[in-house]
Every structure is written in structure tokens, then in C-alpha cells.
Amino acid sequence: MMANEEEGVPAEKQQSPLSSPSSGPEVSEQAAGGAEGTGEQKTDPGAARSQLSGLSADSCLQDFKIRKFFVLRPGTLNQAIKDVEALVNKEEDGSVHGIWLMAEVDHWNNEKERLVLITDNTLLIFKYDFVLLCCEQIQKIQLNYIDRICHGSFSFPKHSLLKRDGEGVRVFWDRLREPSFTSKWNPFANDFPFSTFTHHPVRNINDTFAALCDIQTFSEKLRDAAEKAHVRKPIPGKANGVLVLQQPIYIEAYVGAMAFLGNQNKLGYCMARGNLGF
């Protein structure tokens, strides 16, 4: 294990050339007659207003917020996938079996945007900058070290002020090592023997992103790949195999003001933050 270092938009429709001003009245009359001849119906303003009123303000606001993710910009996701795949060492990691766009949740409940790859031998977690289009950090976990995969909803201590909806997946790779007390209270600690993932906020944009952010499929693919790696490269003195559990994912955090503010403002994602000037 070593710790170091989203698809296009519809093409715009071509606009037909504008007619010359001298032919304006005649063209208008012909167009009106053509519409009647072909049976085209005029738009009912009342029906249009009814449709608009059916759109809730909440849904429009949510759609506006989602569109601010840089991973949705045309070509950005394709470029990101090319970049991270180029960083895969074919001899050491093997072939790529799948790639996912997810959010990693740390031990203080902070969300962080991640690209995750499963190869023949490793699980690779990329911190990718979708603004500058570059990889900032790579974490590699050997698949034959993975011993548990937990899938379930999130849970917190009884008196915790934090909460998290939805479900996630936690991947363990060292059953015998527990995080130290210092690491638990250090928000920047990265020596935990597990990683936790949940759905990326853009998963409902379309079918492509729904598949790319599917943590259930990720969990199944990871289990299959890890079990094969255990057979190829068993670790002496360690029980080989992967234990898959359906249980709540426990996050031992109590107050987490930093996580609350960060998650509310999506500070762990590459997003358009608005105009900061005048």
C-alpha cells in the first residue's frame, strides 16, 4: 500500500438564416398560412403558465447547483479519465477493470471528490483537479490486502451533532490495525486502514453518470477483483478472502463544525464559486 500522490453537452442547433426585411410581411403571411395548412396548433399561454407553475423553486435551485460542478463541463470527464488511466502502471497494477466517480468521506465526515479505479492488482484513489485538469494525489491499495467491504447507511455516536443521509461503502485493508487516538482527533490524518465512499452529487444527471457513480456496482467489482488477487498472491500468515458485510458505517465524529460548513458549501468538490470581483 502506498499513499502519495465526469459527458458532453448537446450540440447547439443551427439557426436558419434570417429573411431580408423587404419580404417580411409576405413571409409572415405565408408562414401563417402554412401553419394552418399543416394543422399546427398555437401555443396556449394558459397551458404554458400551468407547466411553469408545476416546476418547484426547490427543483430549479437544485438543478442550478448541480450544474456548477466542473466535472459536468464538456470534455472534462473524458480528459480526467485519460489522465488517470495514463498514470496506471501496467506492469505493477495490471489492466483497468472499471472507473468510478465518487465522494470519499473521511473520519471527520468531510466529503472529497475522487476518481477511483480498480485494476488487476490495486485499488487506486485519485484526487483530481477538474479545474486545472491534473491529478494532485494518488493512493494505492493492494487488492490482496483488502479483507472487508462494508455496505450500508451511515451512523454516528449517540450524542453526535452530525448526520449523513444515504448509504456508502467502506473498504478495509488491515484487520489487525486500529487507528490511534491521535489520528482519530487529527482532521488531517491519513493513516487509517480503511476508506469510505458515498454517491457523488451528480449521479442523477443522466444514465452515464448514474453508472459512473454507482457504489453498489463498485462494491461488487471490488470484491471480485480482491478475491482473485488473494488467489494469485496470498499473504503468508493471513486469512485470505474478502468478508462482505451489510451493516451501518460508523463515523466517530461528534461536533464537526468544519465538516458541516465544508459539506454544505461543497468545498471538497471542484465547483464554480461565483464571481468574486465587482
N, C-alpha and C positions, 0 to 999 in steps of 0.2 A: 504494500500500500504506500503511495506517495501522495503528498499534498503540496502542490505548488500552483505553479500557475495552473421568422414566422413567414395570400399569395397574390398576386397582382390584382389590380382593380379592373373593372370592365373598361374596355376601350371606349373613348368618347365617340358618340355617333357623329358622322359627318353632317354638317348643316348644308342644306340645299342653297344654291346661290340665290340672292335676293333679286327680284324682278325690278326692272327700271321704273322710275316714278311715273313716266308718261303712260304706262299701261296699267297703273294701279286700279282705277275704277273698273275697267273691263276684266282684269284678272280677278278682282273681288267678286264680281257678279258671276263669272264662270265658275269660280270655286264654290260659291254658294249653291249654284245650280247643280254642280257635280255632287255636292254633298247630299242634296235632296234625291238626285237620281240613284245614288248608290245606297240610299237608305241609312246614312249615318245619322246618329242621334246627337242632339245637342246636349251639352253637359248641364245637368240640373244643379244650380247653385245650392239648393237646399240639401241635396244628397251629398254634395262635396263638403258642406259645413258639418253634416252629420258624421261623415267619415273622420274629419279632422277632430271633432269633439270626442270621438272614440279613442283617440290617442292620448294616453295619460301623460301628464307632465313628468311623472317619475320615469316612464319608459324612455321618453325623449332625452331626459337628462342622463340616464344610464347609458344610452347609445352614444351620446356625446362624449362621455367619459371614456368609454371603451375605445373609441376611435383615436384617442390621444396616445395610445401605445405605439411606440416606434416599430415594433415587430410587425405591425399591420401595414406599414408603408410599402408601396410597390417595390418588389425585388429585394427587400431587406431580409426576409426569411430565407430565400434561396441563397443569398450571399452568405448568410450566417451558417447555413448547413454546409456549404462548400468550405468555408473557413475551418470549421471544427473537424470536418472529415479529413481535411488535409493535415491535421495535427495527430491523426491516429497512426501509430507505429505498426505497420502491417506485420512485422516480424514479432514484436512483443505483444501487441494487443490482438492481432488477428483481424478477421473480417467484421464489418459492422452489420449487426442484426436489426437495429432499429434506433430511431432518434425521437426524443420527446421534448416538448416544451412544457415546463412545469415551474412551480414555485417551491423553493426549499424553505422549510420552516426551522429556524434554529431553536436552541434551548431557552431563549428568551421570547419566543413567539414572533420573531421578526421574519417577514416574508422577503425572499430574494429570488429574482428571476433567474432561471437556469435552463440550459440545454443539456440533456442527459443522453448519453449513448451507451448502448450495450454491444459489446464485441464478443469474440470467441473467449477471451480470457479476462477482460476487465470491464468494470463499470466506470465510465468517465463522466464527471460532472464539470460542466464548463460555465464559468461566469463570463458572459459575452456582452459587450457593449454594443447595443443596437443603434446607437447614435453615431459612434465613430467606426462601427463595423470592424471590431477587433476583439480578440479573446484576451481577457485580463487574468484569468486563473484557471488552472486545471487540477482536478483532484481525481486520482486513480485508485480504485479499489479492486484488488484481485478477486475474481469470482469464486475461486476455491477457498477463500477466507469467509465468504458470506455464509452465515449459519441460520439466520432467522429473517423472515419477512412478515411484518405485521400490517394488517389492513383493517381499518375501522374509523370510527369518529374520534374526535379529539376530546380529551378530558384534562381537567386542571385540578389542583388541590382544592379542598373544601372551602377554604377561606380566600381563594384567589379572586381578584377583581377582573381577571381576564376571561375571555371566552373566544371560541372559534367555531364557526359553523362548517358544515361539510365533512368530508372524510379525507383520509390521507393514507400514505404508505410509509412505513419506517423500515429501513434496511439495516440489519446488524451484521457486523463482521468480526467481532471479537467477544464471544460469550463470556470469557473469563475476566475481562477487564471492565471495571466500572469507572465512570468519570469521577474525578476527585472533587472534594468540596470547593476548592479554589476555582476549578473550571466551571462548576455549576453557577457560581456567583460572578464569573467574569463574562461580560457580554461579548467579548471578542475572542473567547476561547474557541479553538477549532480542533481540539484533540479528542473529541467524542467518538466512541467506536460505533456510531450509527449516523444515518442521515434520514431526514424526514421530508416527504414531498406531499404536495397537495395540488389541486387543479389551478391552472393559470386562468386569470380573469377573462381571457379572450376565447375561451373554449367554445362558447355558444355563437361565435361569429358565423361560422359555416361548417360544412362537413369536414373540410380539410383540417381545420384547427380542432374540431371535436376529436378526430383521430389522433392528432399530434399531442393533445393534452389528456388523453385517456389513461388515467393512472391504473385502472383495472387491467388493461392490456399490458401496461408496463410491468405490473407485478407478476403477471403470468409469464411474460417473456423472460424476465429476470430470473424467475425460479427455474425455468427450463435450462437457461444458459448456465446458471450456477451449478445445477445438478450435473450437467455434462462436464463442467470444469472440475468438479470434485472427483469424477471418474477418471479423467485424464491425468490430473495432478493431485492425488490425495496427499494430505498433510499428515506426516507421522505423529502419532500420539494425540490425534484429534479426531473426534467422531465426525465422519464425513456425511454430507447430506444437508438439505435445507428444510427447516421447520417453518411451515406456513401457518400463521395464526390469524384468526378473525377476532380482534379484541380492540378496545379503546386505546388510542395512542396518547400516552400520558406526557404532559408538558409541565415540568415542575417550575412554574413561574407564578408569582403572586401579584405584584403591582404592575410592573412593565409599562410605565408611562412612555418610555421611548418607543416600545413596540406598538403601543396604541396610536401614538402620533404618526409613527412611520408607516404603519399599515393603513391607516385612514387616508393618508396622503400618497400612498403607493410609492414611498421613497426607495423601495427595493427594486423598482422597475424603471426601464428606460421609457420615459414619457415626455410629451410636450408639456412644459410647465407654464406656458403662457408668456406674454410679453412683459419683460421685467423693466423695460425702459419707459419713456414718456412719448 
